[in-house]
Amino acid sequence: MQVLIELGERSYPILIGSGLLAQPDSYAGLPRAAQALIVSNTTVAPLYVAKLRQALQAHYGQVRVVELPDGEAHKDWQTLNLIFDALLAQACDRKTVLYALGGGVVGDMAGYAAASYMRGVPFVQVPTTLLAQVDSSVGGKTAINHPLGKNMIGAFYQPQRVICDLDTLKTLPERELSAGLAEIIKYGPIADMALLDWLEVNMDALRARDPSALAHAVRRSCEIKASVVGQDEREAGLRAILNFGHTFGHAIEAGMGYGAWLHGEAVGCGMVMAATLSERLGLIDHALVQRLKALIARAGLPVAGPQLDGQDNAGRYLELMRVDKKAEAGEIRFVVIEAPGRAGVRGAPDALVREVIDACCLRQ
């Protein structure tokens, strides 16, 4: 199956199916080049690099590989430079195509390297985690982290194609699968309540990795994201709703230290906080908050936030959230549920946000 991201001359397809990674036809029609560079990590490379390399050899004279250390803790300048080192050492030119083989961290860094090297070379996303297939590989956001904030250094740079091979989800650790489910759940309360209904019926099948359930979830998630990105590529307005749960979630990641919680775990908990804020702003009823919280828990995700500071926990959250990309002139902007299936972005008084954080965090 295929979903199209409509961005004029930068439009591209998302291919979804089983066995796509190893099929040379998956890469037909992409920009021609003498060289391709596969960017992967030490966990994914042993599983899939050989298959991808063999498939790509039908299209390129040389197919090289760079392996990055695995994990969010390595999404930084030092690791990014490993990609530039490989490109420069092999005298790669501006037609060289980068292939991001891995999860969201690999995709973000390979995409940022592609955006930067020689001021832009083509790249292709080959996501191997559920989270990357339903969210981070789609839409052209690329970035690295800074100790003071997540994804604060990066660029909007669209891939040439996204290839979601559902078979790669068979080797995904349980914790990573749950992390991906958070980004699927996200689409329900902000854009498609029918999807939320479907997830409540099919959550057990998704966690059991039922192929048809996974295929539907990936396709529908990509359709929603494609529609939003097609209307607002650079997050001038509408696209910000895709960050539902992320303002709180990014604070958890930065406050705990990158990698302590997976991105999807932080987002799952962040959605409970954002929904609670929406309720306290008078936008939704308590029943929807409880419904969302129950579904997030069924996905195997945390629903109570961690303590980031024993003295002033809410103050530490607020401090970290002021560095969020959506903050304007120091005012934190939250994605809230304005009505079931519809989201918006707005500010909230610090006192109210403190109440939400205190209500949603674990007690010490």
Phi, psi and omega in degrees: 000162186218139174237135183256131170270114185265104180224042180062232183290347178260015178295151179203158181266151167254118178265131182232126179172184179259140176079009185291326187301320186269000182268119178305329180297336179299337186249008179291144176084002176279164180307137180279146180199159176287329185229151169230147177237120175272123175257119181222194175227175188292343177271315185279323186306313180298336182276321194229349183299317183300318180295314181293318181299317179296319179295323183282339183295343175287346187242343185226149177291318180231134174236111183251166185226140168234129180256126178261155171297149187271140170119154181299331180298340182257012180274071189216180182302318184299315180288321177304322181295338176297326178290314178297322177302315181294317180297316183286321181297329181263011180052044180291137182263184187283358173265350180305137181254128176266139176243118180269106183249100181159204181268201186296325181294313178298316181297317179296316184285320177295321178294319179292321176298318179295321179294331188263324186294124183051032180063022173131115173235158182293149171215159183231135177267127174236076187288137182244005175242158180296318181300317180292323182292325185264352185214288197290335181281347187253128171111351170083014174278125178229145185186166166236167180268159171237149180308334181267352182188148182275135175057033183275347182236112183182198183206154167276119183207113188279141173286169175278335183192152172239129184240104182262098177270109184295339179295333180293340180288346179293332182262006184283128176301152184304318182296321179291324177298313178300320179300321178292326179298330179301317183288337174284313179305321182310320186293336182296295185293341181263343188211338191203090181293336176296325176294320178299318176302313182298319181296323179297325179282326191250009183301318180296321178295321178296316180291335175274001178064038175298124187300319182289324178294316178298318180299317179295316183296318180294314182298312183294321177299315180294324177298315181295313181295320179300318180297316182292313181296323179297332179270336187208077187299319189254024173058045175283340181197275188305319187299336180302336181296338179292351178268021177305124181085349188278330179297311175294317183298317179296325177296320177298314181298313181291320183289326180276341188099125185304128179103340179296314170248140172292154181306314182295327176295316179295321179292319178303311177295320179298327178293323176298317179295315181294323177292320177297319176298318179301318178296314184288342172276358177082020185268325182226166180268168183295330182300321180291322177299313181295323179297315180293317180299318180296320180292319179297318177296320178296334178283356180085026184249153177290144179242359176241133183285155178280162172277120179265341182206121183292336182272313182216077185299311181298323178297322178292318175303311182299319179300315181290324182288338176291344177269355181299148183298334181277348180298141180233118180053039178085352178271127180284134178249128183249141169277121182238158174275113181277333175195158180307120180087006179219134182235163175209177181240130180204165175273172178208147179299142180305322182298321179290318179298320177300317179301316180297313181298315179297323181288332189255359183255152176298142175278144178280000000 
